[in-house]
Amino acid sequence: MEAEQAGASLDSLIAVFNSRISELQELVIARNMYPASSVTDLTAVEAAVKAMELQVQAIKHRVRDETLAIPKAKVKLIDASLKQQRKLKDMSVYAPTHVPERVSMLNLDTNRW
């Protein structure tokens, strides 16, 4: 379930980045019509692309870290579960196997009349 959510999240993120890249490409084409201002515009586009690349890299690192953390969390969870199971088993040794039914003294007194 979490893997599906992460996959869907990454897919939507990739779609957003692809959309932004398409917009930047269209801007570059439009700016090339006016070569005098294209140098500053291209610098801005390059800065935007580099910023997006850094964001993608950071996301990749985060996904990798989370993926590596899953097996560690599973081991800790299994260990905690086994520890709890042992404690419950040890406690069950001291629990009586049969609890006698409690008889009320009032019920015995009413039967004598």
C-alpha positions as CSV (number, residue, x, y, z in Angstrom):
1,M,0.0,0.0,0.0
2,E,2.7,2.5,1.0
3,A,4.8,1.5,-2.1
4,E,1.8,2.2,-4.3
5,Q,1.3,5.6,-2.7
6,A,5.0,6.4,-3.1
7,G,4.8,5.3,-6.7
8,A,1.8,7.4,-7.4
9,S,3.4,10.3,-5.6
10,L,6.5,10.0,-7.7
11,D,4.5,9.7,-10.9
12,S,2.6,12.9,-10.1
13,L,5.9,14.6,-9.3
14,I,7.5,13.5,-12.5
15,A,4.4,14.7,-14.4
16,V,4.7,18.1,-12.8
17,F,8.4,18.3,-13.7
18,N,7.8,17.2,-17.2
19,S,5.1,19.9,-17.5
20,R,7.5,22.5,-16.2
21,I,10.2,21.4,-18.6
22,S,7.8,21.7,-21.5
23,E,6.9,25.2,-20.4
24,L,10.6,26.1,-20.2
25,Q,11.3,24.7,-23.6
26,E,8.4,26.8,-25.1
27,L,9.8,29.8,-23.4
28,V,13.2,29.2,-24.9
29,I,11.7,28.9,-28.3
30,A,9.7,32.0,-27.8
31,R,12.7,33.9,-26.5
32,N,14.9,32.9,-29.4
33,M,12.7,35.1,-31.6
34,Y,14.3,38.1,-29.8
35,P,18.0,37.3,-29.7
36,A,19.0,40.5,-27.9
37,S,17.3,39.5,-24.7
38,S,17.8,35.8,-25.0
39,V,21.1,35.6,-23.0
40,T,19.5,36.8,-19.8
41,D,16.4,34.7,-20.4
42,L,18.5,31.6,-21.0
43,T,20.4,32.2,-17.8
44,A,17.1,32.3,-15.9
45,V,16.0,29.1,-17.7
46,E,19.3,27.4,-16.8
47,A,18.9,28.4,-13.2
48,A,15.4,27.1,-13.1
49,V,16.4,23.8,-14.6
50,K,19.3,23.4,-12.2
51,A,17.0,24.1,-9.3
52,M,14.6,21.4,-10.5
53,E,17.5,18.9,-11.0
54,L,18.6,19.5,-7.4
55,Q,15.0,18.9,-6.2
56,V,14.8,15.7,-8.2
57,Q,18.2,14.6,-6.7
58,A,17.0,15.4,-3.2
59,I,13.8,13.4,-3.8
60,K,15.8,10.4,-5.1
61,H,18.0,10.5,-2.0
62,R,14.9,10.7,0.3
63,V,13.2,7.7,-1.5
64,R,16.4,5.7,-1.3
65,D,16.8,6.4,2.4
66,E,13.2,5.5,3.1
67,T,13.6,2.3,1.0
68,L,16.6,1.3,3.0
69,A,14.8,2.1,6.3
70,I,11.9,-0.3,5.6
71,P,13.9,-3.6,6.3
72,K,15.3,-2.1,9.5
73,A,11.8,-1.2,10.7
74,K,10.5,-4.6,9.9
75,V,13.3,-6.3,12.0
76,K,12.6,-4.0,14.9
77,L,8.8,-4.7,14.7
78,I,9.4,-8.5,14.5
79,D,11.7,-8.3,17.5
80,A,9.3,-6.3,19.5
81,S,6.5,-8.7,18.6
82,L,8.5,-11.8,19.6
83,K,9.5,-10.1,22.9
84,Q,5.8,-9.4,23.7
85,Q,4.9,-12.9,22.8
86,R,7.5,-14.3,25.2
87,K,6.2,-12.1,28.0
88,L,2.6,-13.1,27.4
89,K,3.7,-16.8,27.4
90,D,5.6,-16.3,30.7
91,M,2.5,-14.6,32.2
92,S,0.2,-17.3,31.1
93,V,2.1,-19.9,33.2
94,Y,0.9,-18.1,36.4
95,A,-2.7,-17.8,35.3
96,P,-5.1,-20.4,36.7
97,T,-6.4,-22.9,34.2
98,H,-9.9,-22.9,35.8
99,V,-11.5,-20.2,37.8
100,P,-14.2,-21.6,40.1
101,E,-17.6,-20.0,40.0
102,R,-18.2,-17.7,43.0
103,V,-21.3,-18.6,45.1
104,S,-23.0,-15.8,46.9
105,M,-23.9,-16.3,50.6
106,L,-27.1,-14.4,50.0
107,N,-28.3,-17.0,47.6
108,L,-27.7,-19.7,50.1
109,D,-29.6,-17.9,52.9
110,T,-32.7,-17.4,50.7
111,N,-32.9,-21.1,50.0
112,R,-33.2,-22.0,53.7
113,W,-36.5,-20.2,54.2
